[in-house]
């Protein structure tokens, strides 16, 4: 992986000017790819955030339920003692 990254960087830095022409169609395709990539990244972040939020919501709900059950058991034992 590191070798590929270094090779790609070397090719980009050591290459000569190509004087190539980029037509408007190519520019619009590149813009569409950029917009699509940003949109996909936001969608992925949003989905992962929803999963994390649901996990913590369930975790907190379980803690509250556990504490409620423990309080109920304690009340029952206190009522049985009196």
WOHU-V218570 format. One record per backbone hydrogen bond with DSSP energy under -1.0 kcal/mol. CO is the residue of the C=O (numbers start at 1). NH is the residue of the N-H. E is the energy in kcal/mol with one decimal. If there is no record, write none. Layout:
# WOHU-V218570
co->CO nh->NH e->E
co->CO nh->NH e->E
This chain:
# WOHU-V218570
co->1 nh->5 e->-2.1
co->2 nh->6 e->-2.6
co->3 nh->7 e->-2.6
co->4 nh->8 e->-2.6
co->5 nh->9 e->-2.2
co->6 nh->10 e->-2.4
co->7 nh->11 e->-2.4
co->8 nh->12 e->-2.1
co->9 nh->13 e->-2.4
co->10 nh->14 e->-2.5
co->23 nh->27 e->-1.7
co->24 nh->28 e->-2.3
co->25 nh->29 e->-1.9
co->26 nh->30 e->-2.4
co->27 nh->31 e->-2.2
co->28 nh->32 e->-2.4
co->29 nh->33 e->-2.4
co->30 nh->34 e->-2.1
co->31 nh->35 e->-2.6
co->32 nh->36 e->-2.6
co->33 nh->37 e->-2.4
co->34 nh->38 e->-2.3
co->35 nh->39 e->-2.4
co->36 nh->40 e->-2.6
co->37 nh->41 e->-2.2
co->38 nh->42 e->-2.3
co->39 nh->43 e->-2.3
co->40 nh->44 e->-2.5
co->41 nh->45 e->-2.5
co->42 nh->46 e->-2.5
co->43 nh->47 e->-2.5
co->44 nh->48 e->-2.4
co->45 nh->49 e->-2.4
co->46 nh->50 e->-2.2
co->47 nh->51 e->-2.0
co->48 nh->52 e->-2.3
co->49 nh->53 e->-2.6
co->50 nh->54 e->-2.4
co->51 nh->55 e->-2.2
co->52 nh->56 e->-2.3
co->53 nh->57 e->-2.1
co->54 nh->58 e->-2.5
co->55 nh->59 e->-2.3
co->56 nh->60 e->-2.6
co->57 nh->61 e->-2.2
co->58 nh->62 e->-2.4
co->59 nh->63 e->-2.0
co->60 nh->64 e->-2.5
co->61 nh->65 e->-2.6
co->62 nh->66 e->-2.6
co->63 nh->67 e->-2.6
co->64 nh->68 e->-2.4
co->65 nh->69 e->-2.5
co->66 nh->70 e->-2.3
co->67 nh->71 e->-2.3
co->68 nh->72 e->-2.4
co->69 nh->73 e->-2.4
co->70 nh->74 e->-2.1
co->71 nh->75 e->-2.3
co->72 nh->76 e->-2.2
co->73 nh->77 e->-2.2
co->74 nh->78 e->-2.2
co->75 nh->79 e->-2.5
co->76 nh->80 e->-2.0
co->77 nh->81 e->-1.5
co->78 nh->82 e->-1.2
